[in-house]
């Protein structure tokens, strides 16, 4: 694999700066998106960038259940497309592999995303993100999609998780397992954010916190959150409410594939109550999934998350409040996680709360960093 046009050719010494934009305005999805060129000659797709997923996938021609109006990838029109065969080591890395035919047949697999289930064939082809070109990138070619297609990025997704099929893992010799992003405001329609691949060009001065690993969910980016403040006052929380515990499933992850921060129910209740006490205005009725809304102008306190290090990320008003389309109602842009299930004890620091921050994922050095950076035009 090579990253063309990216300068330094030593192992892990390449770089690529990829423009990204909010998918909300362009594709009506919560993810941030980048332009990807797949195949030879290149077919351009607007793919979602998701750090909480591994496998890449795109809708392929003739896909049943894929968005009919969205562009799809035509493998037969690419001279460099190659199917990955059953019996190959790569076929064992996909979720739920299926090889009903002989060893030489194409590797099929199933996966889920949001409220949808996919049937896909594993293939390889040339993939370009801006000036970085990967000669043989493995991805799923979607053939059947069932469920709520509105929750699915219509032109595909590239996973930036930590698993073996992620972009980071497939290119670890090229980019050294390092990337960062700066997310523009979700209200923007410009490609003014940047996804930076490789250690070259990353911020020199950036505060970092250790990256944690959960063997039960190895793809996710866990960090140790140790406290939360509303304004200048710490939110009263027992240490156990924020503790990282892989067995119990508790802890905090950084995720740009989720739009609004979700906190475990007891943590959210404490943050919400502290926020309401600080605002001191009547709470209006709920709006959508948000329960702390105001139909009058209020003074919005900052909310700060402190991670081991220590590293503190302080959210200004634009990262704290979301306004209704009419502008008459403003709500705290956070919510409680599910009451039960695998994510009940999980805190998710999501994309709206990360906007206009540079977030660095340095897997090679086991750290995550944060620095304030304006990336909205």
C-alpha positions in Angstrom: 0.0 0.0 0.0 1.2 3.5 -0.8 0.0 7.0 0.0 0.7 8.9 -3.2 1.7 12.5 -3.1 2.1 12.5 0.7 5.8 13.3 1.0 7.9 11.4 3.5 8.2 7.7 2.5 9.5 6.2 5.7 7.3 3.7 7.6 4.4 5.7 9.1 5.8 8.9 7.7 3.1 9.8 5.2 0.4 12.4 5.7 -2.8 13.4 4.0 -5.2 16.2 4.9 -8.8 15.4 3.9 -11.6 18.0 3.9 -14.7 17.0 5.8 -18.2 18.4 6.1 -21.3 17.8 8.3 -23.5 15.2 6.6 -26.5 16.7 8.2 -26.8 19.5 5.7 -25.6 17.6 2.6 -27.0 14.0 3.1 -29.3 14.4 6.0 -27.2 12.1 8.2 -25.6 12.8 11.6 -22.1 11.7 10.4 -19.3 13.9 9.0 -18.4 13.0 5.5 -15.4 13.1 3.1 -15.0 12.7 -0.7 -13.7 9.3 -1.5 -12.5 8.0 -4.9 -12.9 4.3 -5.4 -11.8 2.1 -8.3 -10.1 2.7 -11.6 -11.3 4.9 -13.2 -12.3 6.6 -9.9 -15.9 6.6 -8.9 -16.6 9.5 -6.3 -18.7 8.9 -3.2 -19.4 11.0 -0.1 -18.6 8.6 2.6 -19.2 8.9 6.4 -16.2 8.9 8.7 -16.9 6.9 11.8 -14.4 6.2 14.6 -16.7 3.7 16.3 -16.8 1.3 13.4 -14.2 -0.8 11.6 -15.2 -2.2 8.2 -15.7 0.1 5.3 -18.8 -0.4 3.1 -20.4 1.2 0.0 -23.7 0.5 -1.8 -22.9 -1.5 -5.0 -24.9 -1.4 -8.2 -28.1 -3.5 -8.0 -28.2 -3.2 -4.1 -31.7 -4.1 -2.8 -32.8 -1.7 -0.1 -30.1 0.9 -0.7 -31.1 4.5 -1.2 -32.2 4.6 -4.8 -31.3 8.2 -5.5 -27.8 7.9 -4.1 -24.7 7.1 -6.2 -23.5 3.5 -5.9 -20.2 1.8 -6.8 -20.1 -0.4 -9.9 -17.3 -3.0 -9.4 -17.6 -4.2 -13.0 -16.6 -0.7 -14.2 -13.3 -0.8 -12.2 -10.3 -2.5 -13.7 -8.7 -2.8 -10.3 -11.5 -4.3 -8.3 -10.8 -7.8 -6.9 -13.2 -10.0 -4.8 -11.8 -11.4 -1.6 -12.2 -15.2 -1.7 -13.5 -17.6 0.9 -10.7 -19.3 2.7 -8.5 -16.2 2.8 -7.2 -14.9 6.1 -9.1 -11.6 5.4 -12.4 -13.4 5.2 -12.0 -14.5 8.9 -11.8 -10.8 10.0 -15.2 -9.7 8.9 -18.3 -9.9 11.1 -20.4 -13.0 10.6 -18.6 -14.4 7.5 -20.5 -16.7 5.2 -19.0 -19.0 2.6 -21.7 -21.4 1.5 -19.9 -22.1 -1.8 -16.4 -23.5 -2.5 -13.2 -22.0 -1.2 -12.8 -19.9 -4.3 -16.2 -18.2 -4.0 -16.5 -14.6 -2.8 -16.4 -13.9 0.9 -19.9 -12.8 2.1 -20.7 -11.3 5.5 -23.4 -9.6 7.5 -23.2 -6.5 9.7 -25.5 -4.1 11.4 -25.4 -0.3 11.5 -27.9 1.7 13.5 -31.3 0.2 12.8 -30.3 -1.6 9.6 -28.8 -5.0 8.6 -26.5 -5.4 5.6 -25.5 -8.3 3.4 -22.2 -7.6 1.7 -19.3 -9.2 -0.3 -15.8 -8.4 0.7 -13.7 -6.8 -2.1 -10.5 -4.8 -2.7 -9.9 -1.8 -4.8 -8.0 1.5 -5.0 -9.2 4.0 -2.5 -8.2 7.7 -2.5 -9.0 10.2 0.3 -7.7 13.5 -1.0 -4.0 13.0 -1.9 -3.6 9.7 -0.1 -4.1 6.6 -2.3 -4.4 3.0 -1.0 -3.8 0.5 -3.7 -5.8 -2.5 -2.3 -8.3 -1.4 0.3 -10.7 -4.0 1.7 -14.4 -3.0 2.0 -17.9 -4.4 1.9 -19.9 -4.2 -1.3 -23.5 -3.9 -0.1 -26.1 -6.1 -1.9 -29.0 -6.2 0.5 -30.0 -3.6 3.1 -33.0 -4.3 5.5 -34.4 -2.0 8.2 -34.5 1.7 8.5 -32.5 3.0 5.5 -32.8 6.6 6.7 -30.2 5.8 9.4 -27.7 4.6 6.9 -25.1 6.8 5.2 -26.4 6.6 1.6 -23.0 6.6 -0.1 -21.1 4.4 2.3 -18.9 4.6 5.3 -15.2 4.2 6.2 -14.5 2.9 9.7 -11.7 4.5 11.7 -12.0 2.2 14.7 -9.2 0.1 16.1 -10.2 -3.3 14.6 -8.2 -5.2 11.8 -10.4 -4.0 8.9 -10.4 -0.3 9.9 -8.7 2.4 7.8 -6.2 2.9 10.6 -5.2 -0.8 10.7 -5.1 -1.4 7.0 -2.8 1.6 6.7 -0.7 1.4 9.8 2.6 1.2 7.9 1.5 4.3 5.9 0.1 6.6 8.6 1.5 5.1 11.7 -1.9 4.5 13.5 -2.3 8.3 14.0 -5.2 10.6 12.8 -7.0 13.6 14.0 -10.1 15.6 12.9 -11.5 19.1 13.4 -15.3 19.0 13.1 -17.0 22.2 11.8 -20.4 23.2 13.1 -23.2 20.8 12.2 -25.0 23.8 10.7 -22.2 24.3 8.1 -22.5 23.0 4.5 -18.8 23.5 3.7 -15.9 21.1 3.6 -14.1 23.3 6.1 -13.1 20.6 8.6 -10.1 18.5 8.2 -9.2 14.8 8.7 -5.5 14.6 9.1 -3.9 11.2 8.5 -0.4 10.4 9.9 1.8 12.0 12.6 3.2 14.7 10.3 1.1 17.9 10.6 -0.5 17.1 13.9 -0.5 19.8 16.6 2.8 20.0 18.4 1.3 21.3 21.6 -1.8 19.4 22.6 -2.9 18.1 25.9 -3.5 14.3 25.9 -5.1 11.7 28.0 -4.3 7.9 28.0 -6.2 5.8 25.5 -7.9 2.8 27.3 -8.7 -0.6 25.8 -11.8 -2.7 26.4 -11.3 -6.3 25.3 -15.0 -6.7 25.0 -15.3 -3.7 22.7 -11.8 -3.4 21.3 -12.7 -1.0 18.4 -13.9 1.9 20.6 -11.8 4.8 21.8 -12.1 4.8 25.6 -10.7 7.5 27.9 -10.9 8.0 31.6 -13.3 10.8 32.5 -12.7 11.9 36.1 -15.1 14.8 36.6 -17.7 17.1 35.0 -18.3 20.8 35.8 -21.2 23.1 35.0 -19.9 26.6 35.1 -17.2 26.6 37.8 -18.8 24.0 40.1 -18.1 20.3 39.9 -21.1 18.1 39.4 -21.5 15.8 42.5 -20.9 12.3 41.2 -19.5 9.2 42.9 -16.2 8.0 41.3 -18.0 4.8 40.4 -20.4 6.7 38.1 -17.5 7.6 35.7 -15.2 4.7 36.3 -13.9 2.6 33.4 -15.0 -1.0 33.9 -14.9 -3.3 30.9 -16.7 -6.1 32.7 -19.6 -3.8 33.6 -19.5 -2.0 30.3 -19.0 1.4 32.0 -16.7 4.2 30.9 -16.4 7.0 28.3 -15.7 6.9 24.6 -14.9 9.6 22.0 -17.1 9.2 19.0 -17.8 11.3 15.9 -20.4 8.9 14.6 -22.9 10.0 17.3 -24.2 13.5 17.0 -25.2 14.4 20.6 -23.5 13.4 23.8 -25.2 10.7 25.7 -24.4 10.1 29.4 -25.4 7.1 31.5 -28.7 7.9 33.2 -27.4 8.8 36.7 -24.6 10.9 35.3 -27.0 12.7 32.9 -29.5 13.4 35.7 -26.8 15.0 37.8 -25.5 17.2 34.9 -29.0 18.2 33.9 -30.0 19.1 37.4 -26.8 21.2 37.9 -27.4 22.9 34.5 -31.0 23.8 35.4 -30.0 25.2 38.8 -27.4 27.4 37.1 -29.8 28.7 34.4 -32.6 29.5 36.8 -35.3 29.8 34.2 -38.6 27.9 33.7 -38.0 24.7 31.7 -40.3 24.4 28.6 -41.7 21.1 27.4 -39.3 18.6 25.9 -38.3 18.9 22.2 -37.5 15.6 20.4 -35.2 13.7 22.7 -34.1 16.7 24.7 -35.7 17.3 28.1 -34.1 20.6 29.2 -35.4 23.3 26.9 -36.1 27.0 27.2 -38.4 29.4 25.2 -36.8 32.5 26.7 -33.2 33.8 26.3 -31.0 32.4 29.0 -27.4 32.7 30.2 -25.8 29.4 29.2 -23.1 28.1 31.5 -20.1 26.3 30.1 -19.9 22.5 30.6 -16.4 21.0 31.2 -15.3 17.4 31.0 -12.0 16.5 32.7 -10.0 13.5 31.7 -7.0 11.8 33.3 -3.9 13.8 32.6 -5.5 16.0 33.5 -7.1 17.3 30.3 -10.1 19.6 30.5 -12.4 20.1 27.5 -14.6 23.2 28.1 -17.7 23.5 25.9 -18.9 27.0 24.9 -22.6 27.8 24.2 -22.5 26.6 20.6 -21.4 23.1 21.8 -23.9 23.0 24.6 -27.3 24.2 23.1 -29.3 23.3 20.1 -32.0 25.5 18.7 -35.3 24.6 17.0 -35.6 25.3 13.3 -37.7 28.3 14.2 -35.1 29.5 16.7 -37.7 30.0 19.4 -36.6 27.1 21.6 -33.1 26.2 22.8 -32.3 22.9 24.5 -29.4 21.3 26.3 -27.9 19.2 23.5 -27.3 16.1 25.6 -29.4 13.2 26.7 -29.5 10.1 28.9 -28.3 6.8 27.4 -30.5 3.7 27.2 -31.9 2.4 30.5 -30.6 -1.0 29.9 -28.5 -3.0 27.5 -24.8 -2.9 26.4 -24.7 0.9 26.4 -26.6 1.7 29.6 -23.4 2.5 31.6 -21.5 4.1 28.7 -20.8 7.9 28.3 -20.4 9.0 24.7 -18.7 12.4 24.0 -20.3 13.0 20.6 -19.6 15.2 17.5 -21.6 18.3 18.4 -19.7 18.6 21.7 -16.4 18.1 19.7 -17.1 20.7 17.0 -14.3 23.3 16.6 -11.9 21.1 18.5 -8.9 19.2 17.1 -9.2 15.7 18.4 -6.1 13.6 18.1 -6.1 9.8 18.1 -2.6 8.5 18.5 -3.1 4.7 18.8 0.6 4.0 18.4 1.4 6.1 21.5 -1.8 5.2 23.4 -3.2 8.7 23.8 -6.1 11.0 22.8 -5.6 14.8 22.6 -7.8 17.9 22.5 -7.0 21.4 21.4 -9.4 24.3 20.5 -9.4 25.0 16.8 -11.8 27.0 14.6 -12.7 24.9 11.6 -16.0 26.4 10.6 -16.1 28.7 7.6 
